[in-house]
């Protein structure tokens, strides 16, 4: 067989006007490695047809049901190589399962699913079928997060002694008290347990803290002591928690969607015996590095002194900001490289596997359930 140069993919969810679906499509397009050829973009037939027509999807590959899409694409000689799942949380499990069972690689939005049992089932199914399964925790795709990981692995800040991370937003502040005058399309489903699961704030942005910290440090939460605030809503809008990692080190996480003046304030601070690093998502092209007893250093993406994965995944010259879409693209870059190499029977490298995997998704679900359980029991320490 001739060596494949490109992939083809399908999408479930992400109809025209949907924010996250558009981000995924643009990120994949940046890599120029995969073409969108099939989709089930919306449960509403008119929206599905409109989206399919806009992206030039052939009529027989525009599906009304994702199950039909998985089954029919699996039987085609030119069927999709992977599916991008960009639906609300409630459908992640069944959609991902359908495509895994059909033998199709999966990339899915986070959180992975509702229950730990579902998450572990998907992990086992992906392993059984020898399929790549990415869970799109966006912030691990940023170049300077990759540099932070490299510096920690090299011992530049010594042994980690403390972690402090926050993710503060204010877009749901009007939900306090149980009623909003400015309800948005996103807030309608994110604050609905039937669509979001047992958590809104921790599930939506708290899991980003957990995954980003784990990616940089290699540390996973062993247990949490969490206090979640609902403010009259069914699901949490605010959360503060203590975290204990596998090696006994402690950290503090704070996530909120009701902090006035904060738009998308993910900040991660890692403190070690020799120094510290700090990364701020709203200023993502910089990494603050402090060595004990030395002046603060500011590393800038795209410069000659940046090495490793951060240099390899540099898209544009320094001084030109790279942002969210490029972070998505970096995740898809590795993921699609792994899929393409498997198809071509080529050796898959560690760089190809530098994307958030299904096991990261499983950890995210465990983290959500532990935080909610802890809060319900009076913020007691709870195993993750």
C-alpha positions in Angstrom: 0.0 0.0 0.0 1.1 3.5 -0.8 2.1 5.6 2.3 -0.8 7.8 3.4 0.0 11.5 3.6 -3.2 12.8 5.0 -6.1 11.7 7.2 -9.8 12.2 6.9 -12.0 12.8 9.9 -15.6 13.3 10.9 -17.2 15.4 13.6 -20.1 14.8 16.0 -21.6 18.1 17.2 -20.2 21.5 16.3 -23.0 22.8 14.1 -22.6 26.3 12.6 -22.5 28.8 15.4 -21.2 26.4 18.0 -18.1 27.9 19.6 -16.0 24.8 20.4 -16.7 22.9 17.2 -15.4 25.8 15.2 -12.2 25.9 17.3 -11.5 22.2 16.7 -12.0 22.6 13.0 -9.8 25.6 12.7 -7.1 23.9 14.8 -7.1 20.8 12.7 -7.0 22.9 9.5 -3.9 24.7 10.8 -2.0 21.4 10.7 -3.1 20.6 7.1 -3.0 16.9 8.0 -6.7 16.0 7.9 -9.8 16.8 5.8 -13.3 17.0 7.2 -15.4 14.5 5.1 -18.3 13.3 7.3 -20.4 14.6 10.1 -23.4 14.5 12.4 -23.3 18.1 13.4 -26.6 18.6 15.1 -29.7 16.7 16.3 -31.7 19.4 14.4 -32.0 18.4 10.8 -31.9 21.9 9.4 -28.8 22.9 11.3 -27.1 19.6 10.4 -27.9 20.1 6.7 -26.7 23.7 6.8 -23.4 22.8 8.4 -22.8 19.9 6.0 -23.5 22.1 3.0 -21.2 24.8 4.3 -18.3 22.4 4.7 -19.0 20.6 1.4 -19.9 17.3 3.0 -21.2 14.8 0.5 -24.9 14.0 1.1 -24.3 10.3 1.9 -21.7 11.2 4.5 -24.0 13.7 6.4 -25.7 11.6 9.0 -28.7 12.2 11.2 -27.5 9.8 13.8 -24.0 9.3 15.2 -24.5 5.5 15.5 -25.3 5.3 11.8 -22.2 7.4 11.1 -19.9 5.1 13.1 -21.2 2.0 11.5 -21.3 3.2 7.9 -17.9 5.0 8.0 -16.3 1.9 9.4 -17.5 -0.1 6.4 -16.2 2.4 3.8 -12.8 1.9 2.2 -12.4 5.6 2.4 -14.0 5.9 5.8 -12.9 8.4 8.4 -9.7 7.8 10.4 -10.8 9.6 13.5 -13.8 11.4 14.9 -13.8 14.7 16.8 -16.6 14.7 19.5 -17.6 18.3 20.4 -21.0 17.7 21.9 -22.2 18.6 25.5 -20.9 16.4 28.3 -24.0 14.2 28.5 -23.4 12.5 25.2 -19.6 12.0 25.3 -19.7 8.4 26.6 -22.2 6.9 24.2 -20.7 8.7 21.1 -17.2 7.8 22.0 -18.2 4.2 22.7 -20.0 3.9 19.3 -16.9 4.9 17.4 -14.5 2.9 19.4 -16.6 -0.2 18.9 -16.5 0.6 15.1 -12.7 0.6 15.2 -12.3 4.4 14.7 -9.9 6.6 16.6 -11.5 9.2 18.9 -10.7 12.8 20.0 -13.2 14.0 22.6 -13.9 17.2 24.4 -13.6 17.1 28.2 -14.8 16.1 30.7 -14.7 12.6 29.3 -18.0 11.4 30.7 -20.3 11.4 33.7 -19.1 8.4 35.8 -15.8 6.8 36.7 -17.2 3.4 35.5 -18.0 4.9 32.1 -14.5 6.4 31.8 -12.8 3.2 32.7 -14.9 1.3 30.2 -13.8 3.7 27.4 -10.2 3.4 28.4 -10.4 -0.4 28.3 -12.2 -0.4 25.0 -9.6 1.9 23.4 -6.8 -0.4 24.6 -8.6 -3.5 23.4 -9.1 -2.0 19.9 -5.6 -0.5 19.8 -7.1 2.9 19.1 -5.8 6.4 20.0 -8.1 8.3 22.3 -7.4 12.0 23.0 -9.3 14.0 25.6 -8.8 17.7 24.6 -7.4 19.4 27.7 -6.4 22.5 25.8 -3.8 24.1 28.0 -1.3 21.3 27.7 -1.0 22.3 24.1 0.6 25.7 24.8 4.3 26.0 24.0 5.2 27.6 27.3 3.4 24.9 29.2 5.6 22.4 27.4 8.6 24.5 28.4 7.5 24.5 32.0 7.2 20.7 31.9 10.7 20.4 30.4 12.2 22.7 33.1 10.6 20.7 35.9 11.8 17.4 34.4 15.3 18.8 34.2 15.2 19.8 37.9 15.6 23.5 37.2 13.4 24.3 40.2 14.4 21.4 42.3 12.0 19.1 44.2 8.4 20.4 44.1 7.3 21.5 47.5 4.0 23.4 46.8 1.5 24.0 44.0 -0.9 27.0 43.7 -3.3 27.2 40.8 -6.4 29.1 40.0 -8.9 29.4 37.2 -11.1 32.4 37.7 -14.0 33.6 35.4 -17.0 35.9 36.0 -19.4 34.9 33.2 -21.9 33.2 35.5 -22.0 35.9 38.2 -25.6 36.7 37.4 -26.6 33.1 38.2 -26.0 33.8 41.9 -29.3 33.4 43.7 -30.6 30.9 41.2 -31.8 33.2 38.5 -30.0 35.0 35.6 -31.2 37.9 33.6 -28.6 37.3 31.0 -28.8 33.5 30.5 -26.6 32.4 27.6 -26.7 29.3 25.4 -23.7 27.9 27.2 -25.0 28.6 30.7 -28.3 26.8 29.9 -26.6 23.5 29.5 -23.5 23.9 31.7 -25.6 24.5 34.8 -28.0 21.7 33.9 -27.1 18.3 35.7 -28.7 16.3 32.9 -26.3 17.9 30.4 -23.2 18.6 32.5 -23.3 15.8 35.1 -22.6 16.3 38.8 -20.5 19.4 38.5 -20.4 22.6 36.5 -17.4 24.7 37.7 -15.1 21.9 38.8 -16.1 19.8 35.8 -15.7 22.6 33.3 -12.5 24.5 34.5 -11.3 22.7 37.7 -10.4 19.7 35.6 -8.2 22.0 33.4 -6.3 23.0 36.6 -5.8 19.3 37.5 -4.7 18.3 34.1 -2.3 21.2 33.4 -0.6 20.8 36.8 -0.3 17.0 36.3 1.2 17.6 32.8 3.8 20.0 34.0 4.8 18.2 37.3 3.9 14.6 36.7 2.0 14.7 40.0 -1.5 13.3 40.2 -3.9 14.1 43.1 -4.2 11.3 45.7 -6.9 13.0 47.7 -8.8 16.4 47.9 -10.6 18.4 50.5 -13.0 20.6 48.6 -15.7 23.2 49.3 -18.0 23.8 46.4 -20.5 26.7 46.3 -23.8 26.5 44.3 -25.3 29.9 45.3 -28.8 28.6 44.8 -28.1 26.7 41.5 -28.2 23.0 41.1 -24.5 22.8 40.3 -21.4 24.5 41.6 -20.3 28.0 40.4 -17.3 28.2 42.7 -14.8 25.8 44.4 -11.8 26.0 46.6 -9.8 22.9 47.5 -6.7 21.4 49.1 -4.9 18.7 47.1 -2.5 16.1 48.3 -0.4 14.4 45.6 1.0 10.9 45.4 4.3 12.0 46.9 2.7 13.7 49.9 3.2 17.3 48.5 0.2 19.6 48.9 -1.4 22.2 46.7 -4.2 24.7 46.6 -6.7 24.9 43.7 -9.4 27.6 43.2 -11.8 27.7 40.4 -14.7 30.0 39.9 -17.2 31.4 37.4 -18.4 34.2 39.6 -15.2 36.3 40.2 -15.9 39.8 38.9 -13.2 41.2 36.6 -11.8 37.8 35.6 -12.3 36.5 32.1 -10.3 33.3 31.6 -7.8 33.5 34.4 -6.0 30.2 34.5 -2.7 30.7 36.4 -0.4 27.9 37.5 2.4 28.3 40.0 4.9 25.5 40.8 7.3 26.0 43.7 10.4 23.9 44.2 13.5 23.7 46.5 15.6 25.7 44.0 13.0 28.0 42.4 9.6 28.5 40.9 7.7 28.8 37.6 4.5 30.6 36.8 2.4 30.5 33.7 -0.6 32.8 33.1 -3.1 31.7 30.4 -4.2 35.2 29.5 -0.5 36.0 28.7 0.5 32.6 27.3 3.6 33.4 25.4 5.6 34.1 28.5 6.9 31.8 31.3 8.1 33.4 34.6 11.1 31.4 36.0 12.7 32.3 39.4 15.8 30.7 40.6 16.5 30.9 44.4 18.4 34.0 45.1 18.4 35.2 41.5 16.5 37.8 39.5 13.2 36.8 37.9 13.6 35.6 34.3 10.9 35.9 31.7 11.0 33.4 28.9 9.3 34.3 25.6 7.9 31.9 23.1 9.7 31.8 19.7 13.1 33.0 20.8 16.4 31.2 20.2 16.9 30.1 23.8 13.6 28.1 23.9 14.3 24.4 23.3 12.5 21.0 23.2 8.9 20.7 22.4 8.2 24.4 22.9 10.6 25.1 20.1 9.4 22.3 17.8 5.8 23.5 18.1 6.5 27.2 17.4 4.2 28.4 14.7 5.0 32.1 14.2 7.9 34.4 15.0 8.4 35.8 18.5 6.4 38.9 19.3 3.4 37.6 17.4 1.1 36.1 20.0 0.0 32.5 19.7 -3.2 31.6 21.5 -6.0 29.1 22.0 -6.4 27.8 18.5 -2.6 27.1 18.2 -2.8 25.2 21.5 -5.6 23.0 20.1 -3.5 22.6 16.9 -0.5 21.4 18.9 -2.6 18.7 20.6 -4.0 17.6 17.2 -0.5 17.7 15.7 0.7 15.0 18.0 -2.5 13.0 18.0 -2.9 13.0 14.2 0.8 12.1 13.8 0.3 9.0 16.0 -2.8 8.0 14.0 -1.1 8.5 10.7 2.0 6.6 11.7 -0.1 3.7 13.0 -1.9 3.5 9.7 1.4 3.5 7.8 3.0 1.0 10.1 5.7 3.4 11.2 7.4 3.8 14.6 5.5 6.0 17.0 7.7 8.3 19.1 7.1 9.9 22.5 6.6 13.2 20.7 3.7 11.6 18.8 2.2 10.7 22.1 2.4 14.2 23.5 -1.3 14.7 23.8 -3.8 14.3 26.6 -5.0 10.7 26.5 -8.0 8.7 27.7 -6.3 8.0 31.0 -6.0 11.7 31.6 -9.8 11.9 31.0 -10.3 9.1 33.5 -8.3 11.0 36.1 -10.4 14.1 35.4 -13.7 12.2 36.1 -12.2 10.8 39.3 -11.1 14.3 40.3 -14.7 15.7 39.7 -16.3 12.9 41.8 -13.8 13.2 44.6 -14.3 17.0 44.8 -18.1 16.8 44.9 -18.1 13.9 47.4 -15.7 15.8 49.7 -17.8 19.0 49.6 -21.0 17.1 50.3 -19.3 15.5 53.4 -18.1 18.8 54.8 -14.9 19.3 52.9 -13.3 16.1 54.4 -10.2 14.6 52.7 -11.5 12.2 50.0 -9.5 9.8 47.8 -9.4 10.5 44.1 
